[in-house]
């Protein structure tokens, strides 16, 4: 029988999924301003001003445009 902990780790994604707003497009390269801070250059199809899901350097899909509230603890 396989180790249950290793089976659980295999179910989890290796890269986090982040949300950001597209700020510019140059060919197939898209610059995304991430909600948590930072800018990432990704590959994919999107429109300027739209919210997208990003995993690694790939745009996964369109994200809902919801208000974001940052709370410092």
CHARMM internal coordinates of N, CA and C (Angstrom, degrees):
IC EDIT
DIST 1 N 1 CA 1.4443
DIST 1 CA 1 C 1.5330
ANGL 1 N 1 CA 1 C 108.86
DIST 1 C 2 N 1.3339
ANGL 1 CA 1 C 2 N 116.42
DIHE 1 N 1 CA 1 C 2 N 139.00
DIST 2 N 2 CA 1.4561
ANGL 1 C 2 N 2 CA 121.84
DIHE 1 CA 1 C 2 N 2 CA -178.06
DIST 2 CA 2 C 1.5315
ANGL 2 N 2 CA 2 C 110.89
DIHE 1 C 2 N 2 CA 2 C -74.99
DIST 2 C 3 N 1.3036
ANGL 2 CA 2 C 3 N 115.00
DIHE 2 N 2 CA 2 C 3 N 156.92
DIST 3 N 3 CA 1.4465
ANGL 2 C 3 N 3 CA 122.13
DIHE 2 CA 2 C 3 N 3 CA 178.58
DIST 3 CA 3 C 1.5322
ANGL 3 N 3 CA 3 C 108.70
DIHE 2 C 3 N 3 CA 3 C -65.85
DIST 3 C 4 N 1.3399
ANGL 3 CA 3 C 4 N 119.30
DIHE 3 N 3 CA 3 C 4 N 122.99
DIST 4 N 4 CA 1.4777
ANGL 3 C 4 N 4 CA 121.04
DIHE 3 CA 3 C 4 N 4 CA -178.37
DIST 4 CA 4 C 1.5349
ANGL 4 N 4 CA 4 C 112.94
DIHE 3 C 4 N 4 CA 4 C -61.37
DIST 4 C 5 N 1.3313
ANGL 4 CA 4 C 5 N 116.98
DIHE 4 N 4 CA 4 C 5 N -33.83
DIST 5 N 5 CA 1.4677
ANGL 4 C 5 N 5 CA 119.80
DIHE 4 CA 4 C 5 N 5 CA 179.50
DIST 5 CA 5 C 1.5271
ANGL 5 N 5 CA 5 C 110.61
DIHE 4 C 5 N 5 CA 5 C -65.30
DIST 5 C 6 N 1.3216
ANGL 5 CA 5 C 6 N 117.66
DIHE 5 N 5 CA 5 C 6 N -42.62
DIST 6 N 6 CA 1.4618
ANGL 5 C 6 N 6 CA 120.90
DIHE 5 CA 5 C 6 N 6 CA 178.56
DIST 6 CA 6 C 1.5300
ANGL 6 N 6 CA 6 C 111.13
DIHE 5 C 6 N 6 CA 6 C -66.54
DIST 6 C 7 N 1.3127
ANGL 6 CA 6 C 7 N 117.28
DIHE 6 N 6 CA 6 C 7 N -34.66
DIST 7 N 7 CA 1.4665
ANGL 6 C 7 N 7 CA 120.45
DIHE 6 CA 6 C 7 N 7 CA 176.55
DIST 7 CA 7 C 1.5231
ANGL 7 N 7 CA 7 C 110.47
DIHE 6 C 7 N 7 CA 7 C -65.65
DIST 7 C 8 N 1.3490
ANGL 7 CA 7 C 8 N 117.35
DIHE 7 N 7 CA 7 C 8 N -39.13
DIST 8 N 8 CA 1.4540
ANGL 7 C 8 N 8 CA 121.76
DIHE 7 CA 7 C 8 N 8 CA 177.51
DIST 8 CA 8 C 1.5280
ANGL 8 N 8 CA 8 C 110.52
DIHE 7 C 8 N 8 CA 8 C -65.01
DIST 8 C 9 N 1.3280
ANGL 8 CA 8 C 9 N 117.82
DIHE 8 N 8 CA 8 C 9 N -44.21
DIST 9 N 9 CA 1.4590
ANGL 8 C 9 N 9 CA 121.52
DIHE 8 CA 8 C 9 N 9 CA 178.73
DIST 9 CA 9 C 1.5271
ANGL 9 N 9 CA 9 C 111.75
DIHE 8 C 9 N 9 CA 9 C -62.05
DIST 9 C 10 N 1.3095
ANGL 9 CA 9 C 10 N 117.39
DIHE 9 N 9 CA 9 C 10 N -33.40
DIST 10 N 10 CA 1.4685
ANGL 9 C 10 N 10 CA 120.91
DIHE 9 CA 9 C 10 N 10 CA 179.39
DIST 10 CA 10 C 1.5298
ANGL 10 N 10 CA 10 C 111.48
DIHE 9 C 10 N 10 CA 10 C -67.17
DIST 10 C 11 N 1.3287
ANGL 10 CA 10 C 11 N 118.38
DIHE 10 N 10 CA 10 C 11 N -24.18
DIST 11 N 11 CA 1.4669
ANGL 10 C 11 N 11 CA 122.18
DIHE 10 CA 10 C 11 N 11 CA 179.11
DIST 11 CA 11 C 1.5209
ANGL 11 N 11 CA 11 C 112.85
DIHE 10 C 11 N 11 CA 11 C -79.86
DIST 11 C 12 N 1.3147
ANGL 11 CA 11 C 12 N 117.20
DIHE 11 N 11 CA 11 C 12 N -22.13
DIST 12 N 12 CA 1.4623
ANGL 11 C 12 N 12 CA 121.12
DIHE 11 CA 11 C 12 N 12 CA -175.97
DIST 12 CA 12 C 1.5283
ANGL 12 N 12 CA 12 C 110.76
DIHE 11 C 12 N 12 CA 12 C -85.35
DIST 12 C 13 N 1.3345
ANGL 12 CA 12 C 13 N 116.87
DIHE 12 N 12 CA 12 C 13 N 143.87
DIST 13 N 13 CA 1.4687
ANGL 12 C 13 N 13 CA 119.49
DIHE 12 CA 12 C 13 N 13 CA 178.43
DIST 13 CA 13 C 1.5229
ANGL 13 N 13 CA 13 C 110.68
DIHE 12 C 13 N 13 CA 13 C -68.76
DIST 13 C 14 N 1.3387
ANGL 13 CA 13 C 14 N 116.40
DIHE 13 N 13 CA 13 C 14 N 149.80
DIST 14 N 14 CA 1.4610
ANGL 13 C 14 N 14 CA 120.53
DIHE 13 CA 13 C 14 N 14 CA -179.39
DIST 14 CA 14 C 1.5265
ANGL 14 N 14 CA 14 C 111.88
DIHE 13 C 14 N 14 CA 14 C -85.02
DIST 14 C 15 N 1.3269
ANGL 14 CA 14 C 15 N 117.61
DIHE 14 N 14 CA 14 C 15 N -26.99
DIST 15 N 15 CA 1.4601
ANGL 14 C 15 N 15 CA 120.99
DIHE 14 CA 14 C 15 N 15 CA 177.65
DIST 15 CA 15 C 1.5258
ANGL 15 N 15 CA 15 C 108.98
DIHE 14 C 15 N 15 CA 15 C -117.29
DIST 15 C 16 N 1.3250
ANGL 15 CA 15 C 16 N 117.52
DIHE 15 N 15 CA 15 C 16 N 140.74
DIST 16 N 16 CA 1.4706
ANGL 15 C 16 N 16 CA 119.63
DIHE 15 CA 15 C 16 N 16 CA -179.48
DIST 16 CA 16 C 1.5259
ANGL 16 N 16 CA 16 C 111.36
DIHE 15 C 16 N 16 CA 16 C -72.58
DIST 16 C 17 N 1.3024
ANGL 16 CA 16 C 17 N 116.00
DIHE 16 N 16 CA 16 C 17 N 150.66
DIST 17 N 17 CA 1.4671
ANGL 16 C 17 N 17 CA 122.34
DIHE 16 CA 16 C 17 N 17 CA 174.55
DIST 17 CA 17 C 1.5268
ANGL 17 N 17 CA 17 C 107.27
DIHE 16 C 17 N 17 CA 17 C -95.56
DIST 17 C 18 N 1.3376
ANGL 17 CA 17 C 18 N 115.79
DIHE 17 N 17 CA 17 C 18 N 124.39
DIST 18 N 18 CA 1.4503
ANGL 17 C 18 N 18 CA 121.17
DIHE 17 CA 17 C 18 N 18 CA -177.24
DIST 18 CA 18 C 1.5205
ANGL 18 N 18 CA 18 C 109.64
DIHE 17 C 18 N 18 CA 18 C -118.37
DIST 18 C 19 N 1.3259
ANGL 18 CA 18 C 19 N 115.80
DIHE 18 N 18 CA 18 C 19 N 162.09
DIST 19 N 19 CA 1.4572
ANGL 18 C 19 N 19 CA 122.26
DIHE 18 CA 18 C 19 N 19 CA 179.03
DIST 19 CA 19 C 1.5194
ANGL 19 N 19 CA 19 C 107.92
DIHE 18 C 19 N 19 CA 19 C -116.92
DIST 19 C 20 N 1.3377
ANGL 19 CA 19 C 20 N 115.74
DIHE 19 N 19 CA 19 C 20 N 140.26
DIST 20 N 20 CA 1.4453
ANGL 19 C 20 N 20 CA 119.33
DIHE 19 CA 19 C 20 N 20 CA 177.92
DIST 20 CA 20 C 1.5192
ANGL 20 N 20 CA 20 C 111.87
DIHE 19 C 20 N 20 CA 20 C -157.30
DIST 20 C 21 N 1.3308
ANGL 20 CA 20 C 21 N 114.97
DIHE 20 N 20 CA 20 C 21 N 170.52
DIST 21 N 21 CA 1.4610
ANGL 20 C 21 N 21 CA 121.85
DIHE 20 CA 20 C 21 N 21 CA 179.59
DIST 21 CA 21 C 1.5225
ANGL 21 N 21 CA 21 C 108.88
DIHE 20 C 21 N 21 CA 21 C -105.80
DIST 21 C 22 N 1.3180
ANGL 21 CA 21 C 22 N 116.45
DIHE 21 N 21 CA 21 C 22 N 134.00
DIST 22 N 22 CA 1.4562
ANGL 21 C 22 N 22 CA 121.85
DIHE 21 CA 21 C 22 N 22 CA 179.17
DIST 22 CA 22 C 1.5255
ANGL 22 N 22 CA 22 C 108.26
DIHE 21 C 22 N 22 CA 22 C -72.16
DIST 22 C 23 N 1.3558
ANGL 22 CA 22 C 23 N 116.30
DIHE 22 N 22 CA 22 C 23 N 125.07
DIST 23 N 23 CA 1.4634
ANGL 22 C 23 N 23 CA 119.72
DIHE 22 CA 22 C 23 N 23 CA -178.46
DIST 23 CA 23 C 1.5287
ANGL 23 N 23 CA 23 C 112.32
DIHE 22 C 23 N 23 CA 23 C -108.86
DIST 23 C 24 N 1.3386
ANGL 23 CA 23 C 24 N 118.40
DIHE 23 N 23 CA 23 C 24 N -22.94
DIST 24 N 24 CA 1.4631
ANGL 23 C 24 N 24 CA 119.90
DIHE 23 CA 23 C 24 N 24 CA 176.05
DIST 24 CA 24 C 1.5184
ANGL 24 N 24 CA 24 C 110.04
DIHE 23 C 24 N 24 CA 24 C -161.65
DIST 24 C 25 N 1.3421
ANGL 24 CA 24 C 25 N 115.07
DIHE 24 N 24 CA 24 C 25 N 156.93
DIST 25 N 25 CA 1.4664
ANGL 24 C 25 N 25 CA 122.18
DIHE 24 CA 24 C 25 N 25 CA 179.69
DIST 25 CA 25 C 1.5190
ANGL 25 N 25 CA 25 C 108.28
DIHE 24 C 25 N 25 CA 25 C -132.36
DIST 25 C 26 N 1.3298
ANGL 25 CA 25 C 26 N 116.41
DIHE 25 N 25 CA 25 C 26 N 133.72
DIST 26 N 26 CA 1.4552
ANGL 25 C 26 N 26 CA 122.46
DIHE 25 CA 25 C 26 N 26 CA 176.30
DIST 26 CA 26 C 1.5228
ANGL 26 N 26 CA 26 C 107.77
DIHE 25 C 26 N 26 CA 26 C -137.33
DIST 26 C 27 N 1.3329
ANGL 26 CA 26 C 27 N 116.82
DIHE 26 N 26 CA 26 C 27 N 94.54
DIST 27 N 27 CA 1.4675
ANGL 26 C 27 N 27 CA 120.70
DIHE 26 CA 26 C 27 N 27 CA -175.96
DIST 27 CA 27 C 1.5154
ANGL 27 N 27 CA 27 C 109.92
DIHE 26 C 27 N 27 CA 27 C 69.40
DIST 27 C 28 N 1.3407
ANGL 27 CA 27 C 28 N 116.06
DIHE 27 N 27 CA 27 C 28 N -121.80
DIST 28 N 28 CA 1.4646
ANGL 27 C 28 N 28 CA 119.93
DIHE 27 CA 27 C 28 N 28 CA 178.14
DIST 28 CA 28 C 1.5282
ANGL 28 N 28 CA 28 C 111.28
DIHE 27 C 28 N 28 CA 28 C -96.62
DIST 28 C 29 N 1.3342
ANGL 28 CA 28 C 29 N 117.98
DIHE 28 N 28 CA 28 C 29 N 0.00
DIST 29 N 29 CA 1.4576
ANGL 28 C 29 N 29 CA 122.35
DIHE 28 CA 28 C 29 N 29 CA 178.95
DIST 29 CA 29 C 1.5278
ANGL 29 N 29 CA 29 C 109.47
DIHE 28 C 29 N 29 CA 29 C -92.68
DIST 29 C 30 N 1.3097
ANGL 29 CA 29 C 30 N 115.81
DIHE 29 N 29 CA 29 C 30 N 130.68
DIST 30 N 30 CA 1.4639
ANGL 29 C 30 N 30 CA 122.04
DIHE 29 CA 29 C 30 N 30 CA -176.75
DIST 30 CA 30 C 1.5255
ANGL 30 N 30 CA 30 C 108.05
DIHE 29 C 30 N 30 CA 30 C -125.30
DIST 30 C 31 N 1.3260
ANGL 30 CA 30 C 31 N 117.12
DIHE 30 N 30 CA 30 C 31 N 128.79
DIST 31 N 31 CA 1.4715
ANGL 30 C 31 N 31 CA 121.61
DIHE 30 CA 30 C 31 N 31 CA 175.48
DIST 31 CA 31 C 1.5202
ANGL 31 N 31 CA 31 C 108.47
DIHE 30 C 31 N 31 CA 31 C -93.87
DIST 31 C 32 N 1.3445
ANGL 31 CA 31 C 32 N 114.87
DIHE 31 N 31 CA 31 C 32 N 128.70
DIST 32 N 32 CA 1.4593
ANGL 31 C 32 N 32 CA 121.65
DIHE 31 CA 31 C 32 N 32 CA -175.51
DIST 32 CA 32 C 1.5239
ANGL 32 N 32 CA 32 C 109.33
DIHE 31 C 32 N 32 CA 32 C -121.95
DIST 32 C 33 N 1.3300
ANGL 32 CA 32 C 33 N 116.34
DIHE 32 N 32 CA 32 C 33 N 127.60
DIST 33 N 33 CA 1.4590
ANGL 32 C 33 N 33 CA 123.47
DIHE 32 CA 32 C 33 N 33 CA 174.83
DIST 33 CA 33 C 1.5236
ANGL 33 N 33 CA 33 C 106.92
DIHE 32 C 33 N 33 CA 33 C -88.75
DIST 33 C 34 N 1.3406
ANGL 33 CA 33 C 34 N 117.71
DIHE 33 N 33 CA 33 C 34 N 109.07
DIST 34 N 34 CA 1.4571
ANGL 33 C 34 N 34 CA 121.92
DIHE 33 CA 33 C 34 N 34 CA -174.52
DIST 34 CA 34 C 1.5236
ANGL 34 N 34 CA 34 C 111.38
DIHE 33 C 34 N 34 CA 34 C -74.84
DIST 34 C 35 N 1.3171
ANGL 34 CA 34 C 35 N 116.55
DIHE 34 N 34 CA 34 C 35 N 146.67
DIST 35 N 35 CA 1.4603
ANGL 34 C 35 N 35 CA 122.73
DIHE 34 CA 34 C 35 N 35 CA -177.29
DIST 35 CA 35 C 1.5292
ANGL 35 N 35 CA 35 C 110.58
DIHE 34 C 35 N 35 CA 35 C -62.80
DIST 35 C 36 N 1.3175
ANGL 35 CA 35 C 36 N 118.02
DIHE 35 N 35 CA 35 C 36 N -40.28
DIST 36 N 36 CA 1.4622
ANGL 35 C 36 N 36 CA 121.56
DIHE 35 CA 35 C 36 N 36 CA -178.58
DIST 36 CA 36 C 1.5131
ANGL 36 N 36 CA 36 C 113.94
DIHE 35 C 36 N 36 CA 36 C -77.60
DIST 36 C 37 N 1.3305
ANGL 36 CA 36 C 37 N 117.33
DIHE 36 N 36 CA 36 C 37 N -4.34
DIST 37 N 37 CA 1.4565
ANGL 36 C 37 N 37 CA 121.84
DIHE 36 CA 36 C 37 N 37 CA -178.23
DIST 37 CA 37 C 1.5133
ANGL 37 N 37 CA 37 C 110.91
DIHE 36 C 37 N 37 CA 37 C 114.50
DIST 37 C 38 N 1.2991
ANGL 37 CA 37 C 38 N 116.90
DIHE 37 N 37 CA 37 C 38 N 142.61
DIST 38 N 38 CA 1.4525
ANGL 37 C 38 N 38 CA 122.09
DIHE 37 CA 37 C 38 N 38 CA 178.64
DIST 38 CA 38 C 1.5159
ANGL 38 N 38 CA 38 C 112.03
DIHE 37 C 38 N 38 CA 38 C 103.72
DIST 38 C 39 N 1.3232
ANGL 38 CA 38 C 39 N 114.42
DIHE 38 N 38 CA 38 C 39 N 163.66
DIST 39 N 39 CA 1.4592
ANGL 38 C 39 N 39 CA 122.34
DIHE 38 CA 38 C 39 N 39 CA 178.72
DIST 39 CA 39 C 1.5168
ANGL 39 N 39 CA 39 C 107.62
DIHE 38 C 39 N 39 CA 39 C -126.32
DIST 39 C 40 N 1.3177
ANGL 39 CA 39 C 40 N 116.88
DIHE 39 N 39 CA 39 C 40 N 136.56
DIST 40 N 40 CA 1.4600
ANGL 39 C 40 N 40 CA 121.96
DIHE 39 CA 39 C 40 N 40 CA -179.53
DIST 40 CA 40 C 1.5182
ANGL 40 N 40 CA 40 C 109.39
DIHE 39 C 40 N 40 CA 40 C -128.26
DIST 40 C 41 N 1.3339
ANGL 40 CA 40 C 41 N 116.13
DIHE 40 N 40 CA 40 C 41 N 139.24
DIST 41 N 41 CA 1.4557
ANGL 40 C 41 N 41 CA 121.90
DIHE 40 CA 40 C 41 N 41 CA 174.35
DIST 41 CA 41 C 1.5226
ANGL 41 N 41 CA 41 C 107.81
DIHE 40 C 41 N 41 CA 41 C -95.95
DIST 41 C 42 N 1.3300
ANGL 41 CA 41 C 42 N 116.58
DIHE 41 N 41 CA 41 C 42 N 124.02
DIST 42 N 42 CA 1.4666
ANGL 41 C 42 N 42 CA 122.17
DIHE 41 CA 41 C 42 N 42 CA -173.59
DIST 42 CA 42 C 1.5140
ANGL 42 N 42 CA 42 C 110.28
DIHE 41 C 42 N 42 CA 42 C -127.49
DIST 42 C 43 N 1.3276
ANGL 42 CA 42 C 43 N 115.19
DIHE 42 N 42 CA 42 C 43 N 169.85
DIST 43 N 43 CA 1.4495
ANGL 42 C 43 N 43 CA 122.34
DIHE 42 CA 42 C 43 N 43 CA 172.78
DIST 43 CA 43 C 1.5142
ANGL 43 N 43 CA 43 C 108.13
DIHE 42 C 43 N 43 CA 43 C -109.29
DIST 43 C 44 N 1.3253
ANGL 43 CA 43 C 44 N 115.14
DIHE 43 N 43 CA 43 C 44 N 142.63
DIST 44 N 44 CA 1.4492
ANGL 43 C 44 N 44 CA 119.37
DIHE 43 CA 43 C 44 N 44 CA 178.56
DIST 44 CA 44 C 1.5063
ANGL 44 N 44 CA 44 C 111.59
DIHE 43 C 44 N 44 CA 44 C 149.81
DIST 44 C 45 N 1.3042
ANGL 44 CA 44 C 45 N 114.67
DIHE 44 N 44 CA 44 C 45 N -174.28
DIST 45 N 45 CA 1.4550
ANGL 44 C 45 N 45 CA 121.68
DIHE 44 CA 44 C 45 N 45 CA -178.58
DIST 45 CA 45 C 1.5222
ANGL 45 N 45 CA 45 C 108.46
DIHE 44 C 45 N 45 CA 45 C -115.82
DIST 45 C 46 N 1.3438
ANGL 45 CA 45 C 46 N 115.96
DIHE 45 N 45 CA 45 C 46 N 126.83
DIST 46 N 46 CA 1.4624
ANGL 45 C 46 N 46 CA 121.28
DIHE 45 CA 45 C 46 N 46 CA 178.72
DIST 46 CA 46 C 1.5142
ANGL 46 N 46 CA 46 C 108.90
DIHE 45 C 46 N 46 CA 46 C -161.21
DIST 46 C 47 N 1.3183
ANGL 46 CA 46 C 47 N 116.44
DIHE 46 N 46 CA 46 C 47 N 170.35
DIST 47 N 47 CA 1.4539
ANGL 46 C 47 N 47 CA 122.65
DIHE 46 CA 46 C 47 N 47 CA 177.51
DIST 47 CA 47 C 1.5230
ANGL 47 N 47 CA 47 C 108.78
DIHE 46 C 47 N 47 CA 47 C -112.22
DIST 47 C 48 N 1.3163
ANGL 47 CA 47 C 48 N 116.98
DIHE 47 N 47 CA 47 C 48 N 147.74
DIST 48 N 48 CA 1.4614
ANGL 47 C 48 N 48 CA 121.75
DIHE 47 CA 47 C 48 N 48 CA 178.43
DIST 48 CA 48 C 1.5243
ANGL 48 N 48 CA 48 C 109.38
DIHE 47 C 48 N 48 CA 48 C -61.53
DIST 48 C 49 N 1.3237
ANGL 48 CA 48 C 49 N 116.04
DIHE 48 N 48 CA 48 C 49 N 131.82
DIST 49 N 49 CA 1.4634
ANGL 48 C 49 N 49 CA 121.38
DIHE 48 CA 48 C 49 N 49 CA 179.92
DIST 49 CA 49 C 1.5124
ANGL 49 N 49 CA 49 C 113.95
DIHE 48 C 49 N 49 CA 49 C 94.05
DIST 49 C 50 N 1.3304
ANGL 49 CA 49 C 50 N 118.58
DIHE 49 N 49 CA 49 C 50 N -10.64
DIST 50 N 50 CA 1.4605
ANGL 49 C 50 N 50 CA 120.01
DIHE 49 CA 49 C 50 N 50 CA -179.29
DIST 50 CA 50 C 1.5267
ANGL 50 N 50 CA 50 C 110.45
DIHE 49 C 50 N 50 CA 50 C -86.70
DIST 50 C 51 N 1.3143
ANGL 50 CA 50 C 51 N 116.13
DIHE 50 N 50 CA 50 C 51 N 155.68
DIST 51 N 51 CA 1.4592
ANGL 50 C 51 N 51 CA 122.60
DIHE 50 CA 50 C 51 N 51 CA 176.58
DIST 51 CA 51 C 1.5190
ANGL 51 N 51 CA 51 C 108.49
DIHE 50 C 51 N 51 CA 51 C -93.44
DIST 51 C 52 N 1.3451
ANGL 51 CA 51 C 52 N 117.04
DIHE 51 N 51 CA 51 C 52 N 136.79
DIST 52 N 52 CA 1.4602
ANGL 51 C 52 N 52 CA 121.52
DIHE 51 CA 51 C 52 N 52 CA -176.90
DIST 52 CA 52 C 1.5258
ANGL 52 N 52 CA 52 C 110.45
DIHE 51 C 52 N 52 CA 52 C -135.76
DIST 52 C 53 N 1.3434
ANGL 52 CA 52 C 53 N 115.37
DIHE 52 N 52 CA 52 C 53 N 156.92
DIST 53 N 53 CA 1.4605
ANGL 52 C 53 N 53 CA 122.72
DIHE 52 CA 52 C 53 N 53 CA 170.07
DIST 53 CA 53 C 1.5174
ANGL 53 N 53 CA 53 C 107.93
DIHE 52 C 53 N 53 CA 53 C -91.16
DIST 53 C 54 N 1.3448
ANGL 53 CA 53 C 54 N 116.61
DIHE 53 N 53 CA 53 C 54 N 136.35
DIST 54 N 54 CA 1.4577
ANGL 53 C 54 N 54 CA 122.30
DIHE 53 CA 53 C 54 N 54 CA -178.85
DIST 54 CA 54 C 1.5227
ANGL 54 N 54 CA 54 C 108.81
DIHE 53 C 54 N 54 CA 54 C -126.10
DIST 54 C 55 N 1.3297
ANGL 54 CA 54 C 55 N 116.70
DIHE 54 N 54 CA 54 C 55 N 131.87
DIST 55 N 55 CA 1.4626
ANGL 54 C 55 N 55 CA 122.93
DIHE 54 CA 54 C 55 N 55 CA 172.09
DIST 55 CA 55 C 1.5117
ANGL 55 N 55 CA 55 C 107.27
DIHE 54 C 55 N 55 CA 55 C -126.71
DIST 55 C 56 N 1.3166
ANGL 55 CA 55 C 56 N 116.64
DIHE 55 N 55 CA 55 C 56 N 116.93
DIST 56 N 56 CA 1.4611
ANGL 55 C 56 N 56 CA 119.98
DIHE 55 CA 55 C 56 N 56 CA -176.37
DIST 56 CA 56 C 1.5163
ANGL 56 N 56 CA 56 C 109.09
DIHE 55 C 56 N 56 CA 56 C 64.84
DIST 56 C 57 N 1.3255
ANGL 56 CA 56 C 57 N 116.95
DIHE 56 N 56 CA 56 C 57 N -121.38
DIST 57 N 57 CA 1.4660
ANGL 56 C 57 N 57 CA 121.61
DIHE 56 CA 56 C 57 N 57 CA 177.69
DIST 57 CA 57 C 1.5222
ANGL 57 N 57 CA 57 C 111.69
DIHE 56 C 57 N 57 CA 57 C -112.30
DIST 57 C 58 N 1.3176
ANGL 57 CA 57 C 58 N 117.62
DIHE 57 N 57 CA 57 C 58 N 23.99
DIST 58 N 58 CA 1.4599
ANGL 57 C 58 N 58 CA 122.21
DIHE 57 CA 57 C 58 N 58 CA -178.87
DIST 58 CA 58 C 1.5273
ANGL 58 N 58 CA 58 C 110.53
DIHE 57 C 58 N 58 CA 58 C -119.77
DIST 58 C 59 N 1.3251
ANGL 58 CA 58 C 59 N 115.45
DIHE 58 N 58 CA 58 C 59 N 140.08
DIST 59 N 59 CA 1.4615
ANGL 58 C 59 N 59 CA 120.17
DIHE 58 CA 58 C 59 N 59 CA 172.36
DIST 59 CA 59 C 1.5259
ANGL 59 N 59 CA 59 C 106.92
DIHE 58 C 59 N 59 CA 59 C -85.46
DIST 59 C 60 N 1.3236
ANGL 59 CA 59 C 60 N 116.24
DIHE 59 N 59 CA 59 C 60 N 121.00
DIST 60 N 60 CA 1.4589
ANGL 59 C 60 N 60 CA 121.91
DIHE 59 CA 59 C 60 N 60 CA -175.81
DIST 60 CA 60 C 1.5207
ANGL 60 N 60 CA 60 C 111.10
DIHE 59 C 60 N 60 CA 60 C -85.24
DIST 60 C 61 N 1.3181
ANGL 60 CA 60 C 61 N 117.40
DIHE 60 N 60 CA 60 C 61 N -39.36
DIST 61 N 61 CA 1.4608
ANGL 60 C 61 N 61 CA 120.39
DIHE 60 CA 60 C 61 N 61 CA -179.20
DIST 61 CA 61 C 1.5131
ANGL 61 N 61 CA 61 C 111.06
DIHE 60 C 61 N 61 CA 61 C 176.89
DIST 61 C 62 N 1.3140
ANGL 61 CA 61 C 62 N 114.71
DIHE 61 N 61 CA 61 C 62 N -177.57
DIST 62 N 62 CA 1.4555
ANGL 61 C 62 N 62 CA 121.28
DIHE 61 CA 61 C 62 N 62 CA -179.05
DIST 62 CA 62 C 1.5268
ANGL 62 N 62 CA 62 C 109.91
DIHE 61 C 62 N 62 CA 62 C -82.81
DIST 62 C 63 N 1.3233
ANGL 62 CA 62 C 63 N 115.99
DIHE 62 N 62 CA 62 C 63 N 137.50
DIST 63 N 63 CA 1.4628
ANGL 62 C 63 N 63 CA 122.01
DIHE 62 CA 62 C 63 N 63 CA 178.62
DIST 63 CA 63 C 1.5230
ANGL 63 N 63 CA 63 C 109.14
DIHE 62 C 63 N 63 CA 63 C -105.32
DIST 63 C 64 N 1.3204
ANGL 63 CA 63 C 64 N 117.91
DIHE 63 N 63 CA 63 C 64 N 153.82
DIST 64 N 64 CA 1.4583
ANGL 63 C 64 N 64 CA 119.28
DIHE 63 CA 63 C 64 N 64 CA 176.65
DIST 64 CA 64 C 1.5203
ANGL 64 N 64 CA 64 C 110.44
DIHE 63 C 64 N 64 CA 64 C -67.23
DIST 64 C 65 N 1.3047
ANGL 64 CA 64 C 65 N 116.64
DIHE 64 N 64 CA 64 C 65 N 146.47
DIST 65 N 65 CA 1.4632
ANGL 64 C 65 N 65 CA 122.42
DIHE 64 CA 64 C 65 N 65 CA -179.85
DIST 65 CA 65 C 1.5261
ANGL 65 N 65 CA 65 C 108.50
DIHE 64 C 65 N 65 CA 65 C -91.80
DIST 65 C 66 N 1.3210
ANGL 65 CA 65 C 66 N 115.90
DIHE 65 N 65 CA 65 C 66 N 87.10
DIST 66 N 66 CA 1.4553
ANGL 65 C 66 N 66 CA 122.39
DIHE 65 CA 65 C 66 N 66 CA -177.72
DIST 66 CA 66 C 1.5187
ANGL 66 N 66 CA 66 C 110.11
DIHE 65 C 66 N 66 CA 66 C -109.34
DIST 66 C 67 N 1.3252
ANGL 66 CA 66 C 67 N 118.45
DIHE 66 N 66 CA 66 C 67 N 157.02
DIST 67 N 67 CA 1.4603
ANGL 66 C 67 N 67 CA 119.55
DIHE 66 CA 66 C 67 N 67 CA 176.69
DIST 67 CA 67 C 1.5250
ANGL 67 N 67 CA 67 C 110.22
DIHE 66 C 67 N 67 CA 67 C -68.30
DIST 67 C 68 N 1.3311
ANGL 67 CA 67 C 68 N 115.73
DIHE 67 N 67 CA 67 C 68 N 145.13
DIST 68 N 68 CA 1.4593
ANGL 67 C 68 N 68 CA 121.77
DIHE 67 CA 67 C 68 N 68 CA -179.84
DIST 68 CA 68 C 1.5137
ANGL 68 N 68 CA 68 C 108.84
DIHE 67 C 68 N 68 CA 68 C -113.41
DIST 68 C 69 N 1.3394
ANGL 68 CA 68 C 69 N 116.36
DIHE 68 N 68 CA 68 C 69 N 131.57
DIST 69 N 69 CA 1.4557
ANGL 68 C 69 N 69 CA 122.10
DIHE 68 CA 68 C 69 N 69 CA 178.15
DIST 69 CA 69 C 1.5178
ANGL 69 N 69 CA 69 C 107.99
DIHE 68 C 69 N 69 CA 69 C -120.20
DIST 69 C 70 N 1.3418
ANGL 69 CA 69 C 70 N 117.31
DIHE 69 N 69 CA 69 C 70 N 120.04
DIST 70 N 70 CA 1.4558
ANGL 69 C 70 N 70 CA 122.14
DIHE 69 CA 69 C 70 N 70 CA 178.38
DIST 70 CA 70 C 1.5219
ANGL 70 N 70 CA 70 C 108.76
DIHE 69 C 70 N 70 CA 70 C -99.20
DIST 70 C 71 N 1.3269
ANGL 70 CA 70 C 71 N 117.08
DIHE 70 N 70 CA 70 C 71 N 127.05
DIST 71 N 71 CA 1.4428
ANGL 70 C 71 N 71 CA 122.44
DIHE 70 CA 70 C 71 N 71 CA -179.67
DIST 71 CA 71 C 1.5321
ANGL 71 N 71 CA 71 C 108.01
DIHE 70 C 71 N 71 CA 71 C -119.99
DIST 71 C 72 N 1.3291
ANGL 71 CA 71 C 72 N 118.22
DIHE 71 N 71 CA 71 C 72 N 123.75
DIST 72 N 72 CA 1.4450
ANGL 71 C 72 N 72 CA 121.35
DIHE 71 CA 71 C 72 N 72 CA 178.17
DIST 72 CA 72 C 1.5166
ANGL 72 N 72 CA 72 C 108.67
DIHE 71 C 72 N 72 CA 72 C -93.46
DIST 72 C 73 N 1.3159
ANGL 72 CA 72 C 73 N 113.98
DIHE 72 N 72 CA 72 C 73 N 137.70
DIST 73 N 73 CA 1.4637
ANGL 72 C 73 N 73 CA 120.01
DIHE 72 CA 72 C 73 N 73 CA -178.81
DIST 73 CA 73 C 1.5085
ANGL 73 N 73 CA 73 C 109.46
DIHE 72 C 73 N 73 CA 73 C -111.71
END
COOR INIT
IC SEED 1 N 1 CA 1 C
IC BUILD
